[in-house]
Amino acid sequence: MFDPLHLGGKPSDHLVAVAMSGGVDSSAVAGMLVEAGYRVAGFTLQLYDHGAAVKKSGACCAGQDIHDARRVAARLGIAHYVLDYEARFRDQVMAPFAASYLAGETPIPCVLCNRTVKFADLLAMARDLGAAALVTGHYVRRIEGVAGPELHRATDPGRDQSYFLFGTTKDQLALLRFPLGDKPKQETRAIASRLGLQVASKPDSQDICFVPGGRYAEIVRKLRPEAEAPGEIVDLSGRVLGRHKGIVDFTVGQRKGLGIGATTDGAEPSYVVRLEPETRRVVVGPKSALGVSRVVLRDLNWLGHAPIPDDGVAVAVKLRSAAPAASARVFATDRGAEIRLDEPQHGVSPGQAGVLYQGDRVLGGGWIAKAA
């Protein structure tokens, strides 16, 4: 008997909750589970203003996506619930997102969303319903290890979403399932098409759901008007090169849109080296000044079977979602962890995530507090 969730017994014995975003991935997952014989209930989150979102496309959890999820559920003949989590999303994701930018960081709101409303709150809902699993359309694998479930990269490296799920806890992994982790995207679309789901050819979401067109600074200024505070652009020696209209317009490693010329000797382009929110200064310098060899993580979520030993653990670490993993050693600290890189890395920004791997397995990760 086909049992894609490996829950044991007959699929019809199990009620499973599916997080349905209205996209092709979660819709195909719901269809797969219905076809396998599970009792399925779909849940869609309304995370921000529904009226403003109806005409918005290209981002998850938009108004049209809620309608698409409802249509898919009707096609599959399953119960479907829309949960109004606007207040939670505003407090747990949007407010910290804006505050992080004001602190000179470059946040990742999708990680916060996964850790809070999408997993913590939905998992609580699933447990209250007596569901045997909460199932999502993420491209990541959950593998039963010798000491319990482990989080692994997706088989298709081009679709892997493990970087954004580093905050998934061991308790959450016990109930979570990710049936698409071993599938390429084209197979997922083929499943949706075979099941007659209207979203089979729907484009992937691209934007942060509440940031239209990637214009994050506009959202930060709306949420925190003090983000308009101007300041100086200076070189590494403190010499003033220009002025800016708010540090929210800048991120570490940025080269374009600085509004200044080259570095002081005129030989190299200028990059943002660091942001100083206390003085509202943007510090720029040559690319060589971006290299860091040590990274401090806060709020470490450790998924290893044993605690980090005193002499550390050899890992591969991703310091940006699109960056290749770099070899390093991680050491535990009182407030998180310290990563000592084998070779300097560039463009490491506070507020981003440092995600730790051994092979395909995710050992955990944390938020970058500082780099040196």
N, C-alpha and C positions, 0 to 999 in steps of 0.2 A: 504494500500500500504506500502511495506517495505521501511523504510527510516532510514537506520542505522546512518546517520549523523544528522538527526533531523533538516534539513534545511527548512522544510515547502514546501508545494506545491508538484508537481511531481518531482521525481528525475531527469527526463529528462530535466527539466527546468534549471538544475544547471551544470555548468562546475566546476570540482574539480581537483586540482593538487595533485598528489601523489608523495611523495619522495620515489623513488625506489632504494634501495641499492643493489639489486641483490640477497638478501636473501629471505628466505621463508616468513618472517613476512610481509614485505612490498609488496611482490608479491601476497600473499593471500589477503591483503587489496585491492590492485588494482583489483583483480578478483572479490571480493565481491561487489565492487562498480559498476563494469561493469555489473555484474549479477543483481544488484538492479536497473539498468537503468540510472545511472548518465553518463554524458559525462566526460570522464576521460582523463587527459594528465599526462604522467609519466615523472619525472625528476630524472636523475642520476648525481651525482657529481663526477667529476674526481678531487681528492684532492691531489694527489702526483704523482710522476713520473710514467707515464703509462707503459713505456717500462719495468721498473724494477718491476712493480707490476703484470704483466701478469701471471707469474708462482707462485705468492704468494697466499697461501690459509690460511684460518683460521682467516681472519681479514676483516672488512667491507671496502668497497670502493677500493678493490684491482682490478687489471685489469680484472681478470676473472669475477668479480662481475658485471662490466660494460657490458660484453658480456651476462651474465645471465639475467640482467635486460632487455636488448634489446630483447632477445629471448622471455621472458615473455610478453613483450609489443606486440610483433608480434603475439604471440599466442592469446592474448586478443583482438587484433585488435585496439589498441589505439595508439595515437601519443606518441612518446618518444623522449626526448631531453637529450643529455649529455652536461653538463655545465662544462667548464674548470675553476675550482676555485683554481688551484694550487697556484697561487700567493697569493690569499687571505688566503688560508689555511696556507701557509708558514708564512705569516705575522701575522695572527690572532690566530694561534694555535701552530705551531711548534716553532716559535721564543719565545713566552711567556713561553712555556713548558721548553725550555732549560734555559731561564733566571731564571725561578722559581727554578730549581734544583741548579743553581749556587748561589742562595740566601739562600740555606739551606732548601728549602721547598720540599714538595712531591706533585706535581701538578696532576690534573685530566684533561688531554687534551680533553676527550670526552665531558665534561661539556662546555669547551670553544668552541668546535666545534658546539655543540647544540645551544649555545647562539649566535654564529656569523654566520658562513656560512650556517649551516643547517636550522636555523630558521630565523634570521634577513634577510639574503640575499634571501633565498628561499621564504619567506613571501612577500618580496618586489616584486619578480618575479610573484608570484601568484596574488598579487593585480594588477600589471600592466596588467595581462592577463584577469582581471575581474573574476577570480575564486571565487566561493562562499566559498571555504575552502581549506586549505592545510592539507592533510591527511598523517599521518605517521604510521609505524608499531610498535611504542613504546607501551610497556605494562604499561599504566597509564590511568587514567580516567579523563575526563572533564565532570563536572556536573554543570548544571545550578542552581546557588544558588539564594537567595533572592536579592542579590546585584550584580549579574552577574556571569559569569563562574568561577568555582573553579577547582583546580587541586587536584586529589585524587590518593591514591595508587591504583595499580591494584588489582583486586579481588584475583588473585593467588599470594600470597606473595613470592613464589619462582621465579616469573618472574618480579616482580615489578621493574620499572626503574625510579621511582619518584626521587630518590636521585640525579640522573644525570640530572634532568630537573628542579631543583630548580630555575634556572635563567630565566625560562619562565615568561615573563611579562604579565600583565593583557591585554594589547593591543594585544599581540601575541595569548593569549588564545581565544580572540574573533574570530579568523579565524582558529585556529588549531582544528583538530579532531583526536581522537585516538580510532578507532573501536575495537581494540584488548584488551582493558583494562579490559573487563569482561570475557575474554576467557582464558582457559588453553592452553598451547602450543600444546598439542596433537590435540585439535580442530582446531587450525590454520593449522597444517600439513594436517589434514583431508580435510580442505577446499581446500588447494592447490592441493592435490591429486585428489579430485573430479573434479576440474577444469582442470586437465590435465597439470599442470604446472611442468616443468622439475625440479624445485628446491624443490619439496615437501619433499624430504629426505635430502636436503643439510644440513650439520652440521652448528651449530650456530657459529658465529664469536667469537673468544676468545681474540685475541691480540688487543692492540692499533694498528690502521691500519698502522702507519708508524714506528712501533717498532717491527721488526721481532723477534719472539721467546721471547718477553718480555725483550730483552737486551737494556733497555732504556739508560743505561750509554753510550753505544757505539754511540747512536744517539746524545746525549748531547755533547759528545766529538767531534763529527763530526761538529756539528753546532757551538760549542763554544770551540775551542782548549784549551783555558785557563782552562777548567775543569780538565785538567791533573795536576793542581797545587797540589803538595803533602802537607801534614801537619801532625800534631800530634794527636794521640789518647790519651786522658787524663781521669783520674777519676774525681770525683766530687770535690776533693781537689786541682786539677790541676796537680797531679803527672803524668808524662809521662809514658804511658804503651806501646806505640808502635807508628808506623807511617803508613800513608795511602797514596794512589796515587790519591786521589781526593774525596771531600765530596759527589760527585754525586753517589758514590757507597753505600751511607748510607741513612737510613731513621729512624725517631724516632720510637722506639719500636723494632728495628731490634736486633736479638740475634745472628744469624748465620753469619759466614763470617767476623767476626770482626778482626781476626788475632791476638787475645790476649787470655789470660787465663781468670780466674775468677776475681771477684772484689778483692779489696785490702786485705780483710780478708780471701779470698779463700773459703768462705762459700756459695756464691751464684753466679749464672751465671751473666754475664754482658750484659746490654742492652744499645742501643743508647738512651740517655736521651735528648740530644739536639745537634744541629749543630751550629757552630759559623763561618759563612762564612767570616767575617772580618779577623779573625785570622787563618782560615782554620782548626779549631780544631773540632774533634769529641769527645764529652763528653759522657762517659759511666758511668753506675752505676747499682745498684740492681733494680729489678723490682719495688720495693716500691717507687723509685724515679720518676717513670713514672706517678704516680697518679696526676691528676689535678682536680680542683674544679671550676675554672673559665676559660672561653674561650672567646676571643675577635674576633668578626667577622667584616670583612671589606666588602664594596660593597654589603650591604644587599639588597636583592630583597624581598620586603614584599608583600604578596598576601592576607593579611587579609582585611576584609571589613573596619575596622577602624584603625587608627594609634595605635601603642603600647602605652598604658597608662603609666603614671609616675611610678605606682607600678608594672609594668611588666605584663607579660602574662605567665600562666602555659603552658608548652609545653612538648612534647617528642622530643628529638634531636638525630639525627644520626650523629656521628662524623667521621665515616668511612663507606664506602658502605656496607661492610659485617658485621658491628657491629650491635647489637640490639639497639633500641632506648632507651635513658636514660631520666628519668624525670628531669625537670629543670624549671627554670624561665628565660625569656628573657626580657632584658631591652634595650631601644633605647639609642644610643650614637650619638655624632655628626658625626662620620664616619662610623657607622654601628650599631652594637649591642653587648651587653655583655650577655653571657649565664652563669648563676649560677646553677651549677649542684647539685642535691640533694645528690648524692654520687659521690666520685671521680671516674674518668674514666682514663684508661691507654692507652698509645700509641697514644695520640692525637698529630697530626703533622701539623705545619703550611703549608699552601698550599692546604690541603684537604678542604672539604666542611663541614659546619655545617648546616644540613637541619632540619627545624622545622615543627612539626606535631601537630595537635589536632585530635585524632582519626585517621581516614584515610585521612583527609584533609592535604594538604601541605600548610603551612602558609608562606613559603618562605625559605630563607637561604642566606648564604654568605660564603666567604672564611675565613678560620681560619688564623688570623694574629698572634696570640700568645696564649699560654695557661699557666696558673699559678696554 
